[in-house]
């Protein structure tokens, strides 16, 4: 038609161009080709206003809802509920999605089919009824899509988190659980390099659940976090923070609730959460350092509270789960992290006063010592020692608890060493002993006297410290135990050698108590000391000051010294089987005997006379009791078993006869009980010795004397004297000759045996020889020693050292030749006849005895020649090693 414009073929169906106004014809264009007319575009007013897709939301009503023009202005619930019965389900879901999401303007936001695919897949996993659970088929589709397009993981996670947050705000907890389950499955399926795209949204969702007041959501979030913690990641993450989770999980461990079962569930959940945090961060250097003090101060107390609540760990209880988590935490601790992990434990035990109970503290450190790496055990010991020093003025019960924990930790420590500062450990413990002695005598913990303490509590502490010293020493190798014994001996105030070490507040009683405590500590160290070489186990620097204590007037000190000597010599643990008795069967005791080695022979030759001398002088003490005589019997029995040879046996018989003469002598001011005790000691020892090697005539002789005593003088036998109620004779002690051991009869009983070669040795009565150091320390009490050191005028008035004989050529000649007139001539004649008739073995044995006798004479001469330089106080300090026994270096210029 000439009056209308042609239609555009590209226009949509049903839409036409508007017509021109009436009476107006379009102008013709003559210059254009025929059949073609130019439309007047500026005159088409409706073309710029053609409806387009972006402007669809501005239409007054939705195209698919012609009957609902006022839907946006209606209330949500009323409009939706009014149209449910008439609208298809898919259309209903589209409308609800638009209303819930409140998406910006656009057709994709209101039309479900035009929304992104990942959102549609996420929406499809939610069922109509939350009780039906996750739609597994749709979840598989979502998982496949996420694996196919890993770049969409962050959007999927963000949308899931958005849906979960919306359902959480609307209190639809069923859908919350479904969304959390979907995130867990995606997390487990996508543990690859793209897992970091999911983690941020996942952790943010867990924060929302943990911040909620609903406790079942806390359990849900914790379980999800534990699953996440078990995933091993290959790619590092630089932006994660677990501070909130450490704080929240620690808070859950302290939860209190009236429902015990729910409380246990929440606490177990919090413990498992902390375990997950540790697993996730401990091996990743890019994560937060979980070993920092601020984190350990939250984690460790939370674990200890649950470990403390339930001492009987049942399956699934908080205490059982706590122990597992605590062990894993400590097992992952490196060298530099031990201190940060142990310090909160000490603080927790302090703040809750758990040292006094001891059982829980011991249990904690047992878990610690068994869990950490063995090479780090000494760090725990050092922490406990430092903590003990910090509590030096705390109550005795607290210090005793720390010391007991130290003892248990030392037993568990199995590497054979307590670190590079072994002596520092013992120095700390010995210092605690001295402080405890001061507190016990003064009754106060501080100089002002505001904190009181009792003697019983301090005594308990001292016993614990001594036990701990023994526990530490048992973990050390043999050579270090020897050093520890020397170290402890150097701390003991020895009369005439080491100065008194008491404080001004404790006086002389404090010095005595320190000596007793340190000797008890030395006994603990030596009780399990085993050495194959006695020369190294008992050097002169250790043996000489130890034997000096046998001359002290204090009976407790003498008894401790005897026990220490016995434990050091008893290498086969025979002392436990021995007891002072004349009725015991020696074959039943099953004593362990070995052939005396060369080193043992050298030791007994060097120190035998000194040892016998101190045994003899100990028996002269009036304050000796039953325990002293029993300890002397055990010591002599151990010497006869461990170091027995013919010479030693004869020397022991001589010593026994000398002790019998001591009990019979009227010159010694011994009581009746002391005399009976010495006789009983001689009888018991000779009874034992007769079954260890001497010939049968000697055994028969000893048995006859003992049988005579059983009938006429039972008070001279150990079964009566060492009983609880001994029957002692009234008045002076009278002993018949038939009840005595006679030297001539013993010599006759030994005739014809290998012992007869040393008959001259037996015929010579034993006489103790007093050395210079014994002249200084003999019969001096502790008060005398301290007064000599503290009162210079008294030292000047002290008696001078007795004059020693002058050393001349005649002295040396007489010492070597030992000429004795007619008796000497008779002895030489018998010796000549023996050389002509005796067998070679007997002659060789006699020459060996002669050489040893010559050596002893030379030792006497050298002891007279070599004297220590005089001191200003008038007393010369004894030399630990004689000059002729010193070993000089090879490059020494003579």
WOZI-V676591 format. One record per run of one state. SS is the DSSP state (a for helix, b for strand, c for the rest). FROM is the first residue (numbers start at 1). TO is the last residue. If there is no record, write none. Layout:
ss->SS from->FROM to->TO
ss->SS from->FROM to->TO
//
This chain:
ss->c from->1 to->40
ss->a from->41 to->43
ss->c from->44 to->52
ss->a from->53 to->58
ss->c from->59 to->75
ss->a from->76 to->83
ss->c from->84 to->88
ss->a from->89 to->101
ss->c from->102 to->106
ss->a from->107 to->110
ss->c from->111 to->111
ss->a from->112 to->114
ss->c from->115 to->116
ss->a from->117 to->124
ss->c from->125 to->129
ss->a from->130 to->132
ss->c from->133 to->135
ss->a from->136 to->148
ss->c from->149 to->149
ss->a from->150 to->169
ss->c from->170 to->172
ss->a from->173 to->189
ss->c from->190 to->192
ss->a from->193 to->211
ss->c from->212 to->214
ss->a from->215 to->229
ss->c from->230 to->242
ss->a from->243 to->253
ss->c from->254 to->259
ss->a from->260 to->281
ss->c from->282 to->292
ss->a from->293 to->309
ss->c from->310 to->317
ss->a from->318 to->331
ss->c from->332 to->334
ss->a from->335 to->351
ss->c from->352 to->358
ss->a from->359 to->371
ss->c from->372 to->373
ss->a from->374 to->390
ss->c from->391 to->395
ss->a from->396 to->412
ss->c from->413 to->421
ss->a from->422 to->442
ss->c from->443 to->443
ss->b from->444 to->444
ss->c from->445 to->451
ss->b from->452 to->452
ss->c from->453 to->454
ss->a from->455 to->474
ss->c from->475 to->477
ss->a from->478 to->491
ss->c from->492 to->506
ss->a from->507 to->526
ss->c from->527 to->533
ss->a from->534 to->537
ss->c from->538 to->539
ss->a from->540 to->551
ss->c from->552 to->554
ss->a from->555 to->569
ss->c from->570 to->585
ss->a from->586 to->589
ss->c from->590 to->597
ss->a from->598 to->619
ss->c from->620 to->625
ss->a from->626 to->642
ss->c from->643 to->645
ss->a from->646 to->664
ss->c from->665 to->671
ss->a from->672 to->689
ss->c from->690 to->695
ss->a from->696 to->712
ss->c from->713 to->713
ss->a from->714 to->716
ss->c from->717 to->717
ss->a from->718 to->721
ss->c from->722 to->736
ss->a from->737 to->739
ss->c from->740 to->742
ss->a from->743 to->750
ss->c from->751 to->753
ss->a from->754 to->763
ss->c from->764 to->771
ss->a from->772 to->777
ss->c from->778 to->781
ss->a from->782 to->790
ss->c from->791 to->791
ss->a from->792 to->796
ss->c from->797 to->808
ss->a from->809 to->817
ss->c from->818 to->821
ss->a from->822 to->837
ss->c from->838 to->839
ss->a from->840 to->865
ss->c from->866 to->882
ss->a from->883 to->885
ss->c from->886 to->894
//
